[in-house]
Amino acid sequence: PYYVDLNQNLFLQASLHSSDPNLVVFVDTCVASPDPSNFSTLTYELIRSGCVKDPTYSSYYSPYSDVARFAFNAFSFVSRYPSVYLQCELVVCRYNDYSSRCYQGCVSRFKRNAGS
């Protein structure tokens, strides 16, 4: 556990450990929940599909492509939930592959197949 006061900035960093130096990490989705085993009922979205949902969420520059840095203000669901759990989905792509998910940024809606 990591203990913070309400509204205190919480800084996070995700690192990819790989022998391939041509990879980049992208934070796609981060969801908070008071229940570590349920991220679908009572949740709060910080970022979804690369789109920032929480006004306190910020991504930070990293000199390394295999490191993603971000922060947000600590919050509480309500007083009856003493802890907040975070679940994040990160995407790993090839460096400079501008057609990959890592370089698309915010994707507000997915394209559908218009076939028969």
C-alpha positions as CSV (number, residue, x, y, z in Angstrom):
1,P,0.0,0.0,0.0
2,Y,0.9,3.6,-0.5
3,Y,-0.5,6.1,1.9
4,V,-1.4,9.7,0.8
5,D,-3.6,12.5,2.0
6,L,-6.7,13.5,0.1
7,N,-5.9,15.9,-2.8
8,Q,-2.2,15.1,-2.6
9,N,-0.6,14.5,-5.9
10,L,0.2,10.8,-6.5
11,F,3.0,10.2,-9.0
12,L,3.3,6.9,-10.8
13,Q,5.7,5.4,-13.2
14,A,5.4,2.2,-15.3
15,S,8.6,0.7,-16.8
16,L,9.0,-1.9,-19.4
17,H,11.9,-4.3,-18.8
18,S,12.9,-5.8,-22.2
19,S,16.1,-6.4,-24.1
20,D,14.5,-4.7,-27.1
21,P,15.4,-1.0,-27.1
22,N,12.9,-0.1,-29.8
23,L,9.7,-0.3,-27.7
24,V,7.5,2.4,-26.3
25,V,5.0,2.3,-23.5
26,F,1.6,4.1,-23.6
27,V,-0.9,4.5,-20.7
28,D,-4.2,3.6,-22.3
29,T,-6.7,3.2,-19.4
30,C,-6.6,3.6,-15.6
31,V,-9.6,2.9,-13.5
32,A,-9.9,3.2,-9.7
33,S,-12.1,1.1,-7.4
34,P,-12.7,0.6,-3.7
35,D,-12.7,-3.2,-4.3
36,P,-9.5,-4.8,-5.6
37,S,-11.4,-7.6,-7.2
38,N,-14.1,-5.6,-8.9
39,F,-13.3,-2.9,-11.4
40,S,-16.7,-2.8,-13.1
41,T,-19.3,-1.9,-10.4
42,L,-18.2,1.1,-8.4
43,T,-15.4,2.7,-10.4
44,Y,-13.8,6.0,-11.3
45,E,-12.0,6.5,-14.6
46,L,-8.8,8.5,-14.7
47,I,-8.0,7.8,-18.3
48,R,-9.9,5.7,-20.8
49,S,-8.7,4.8,-24.3
50,G,-6.0,7.5,-24.0
51,C,-8.7,10.1,-23.2
52,V,-8.2,11.9,-19.9
53,K,-11.4,11.6,-17.8
54,D,-10.1,13.2,-14.5
55,P,-9.1,16.9,-14.6
56,T,-6.3,16.2,-12.1
57,Y,-4.7,13.5,-14.3
58,S,-1.4,14.6,-16.0
59,S,1.1,12.7,-18.1
60,Y,4.7,13.6,-17.6
61,Y,7.7,13.6,-19.9
62,S,10.1,10.7,-19.6
63,P,13.5,10.7,-21.3
64,Y,13.0,6.9,-21.9
65,S,10.5,5.5,-24.4
66,D,10.0,2.4,-22.2
67,V,8.9,4.5,-19.2
68,A,5.4,6.1,-18.8
69,R,5.0,8.7,-16.1
70,F,1.7,10.2,-14.8
71,A,0.0,11.7,-11.8
72,F,-3.4,12.5,-10.3
73,N,-4.8,13.9,-7.1
74,A,-5.6,11.3,-4.4
75,F,-9.3,10.9,-3.7
76,S,-11.7,8.8,-1.7
77,F,-14.9,7.1,-3.0
78,V,-16.7,7.9,0.3
79,S,-15.7,7.6,4.0
80,R,-16.8,3.9,4.2
81,Y,-14.1,2.8,1.7
82,P,-10.7,3.3,3.4
83,S,-8.7,2.3,0.3
84,V,-8.7,3.0,-3.4
85,Y,-7.2,0.5,-5.8
86,L,-5.9,1.3,-9.3
87,Q,-5.9,-0.9,-12.4
88,C,-4.1,0.4,-15.5
89,E,-3.8,-1.0,-19.0
90,L,-0.7,-0.1,-20.8
91,V,0.2,-0.7,-24.5
92,V,3.6,-1.6,-25.8
93,C,4.4,-0.6,-29.4
94,R,7.4,-0.4,-31.7
95,Y,9.2,2.9,-31.4
96,N,8.3,5.3,-34.3
97,D,5.5,3.1,-35.6
98,Y,3.1,5.9,-36.0
99,S,0.2,3.7,-37.1
100,S,0.3,1.8,-33.7
101,R,-2.0,2.4,-30.7
102,C,0.8,4.2,-28.8
103,Y,0.9,7.1,-31.3
104,Q,-2.9,7.5,-31.7
105,G,-3.5,9.3,-28.4
106,C,-7.1,9.7,-27.4
107,V,-9.5,7.4,-29.2
108,S,-13.0,8.5,-28.3
109,R,-14.8,5.8,-30.3
110,F,-13.8,2.6,-32.1
111,K,-14.5,2.1,-35.8
112,R,-17.0,-0.6,-36.6
113,N,-16.9,-3.0,-39.5
114,A,-19.5,-2.0,-42.0
115,G,-19.6,-5.4,-43.8
116,S,-22.7,-7.3,-44.5
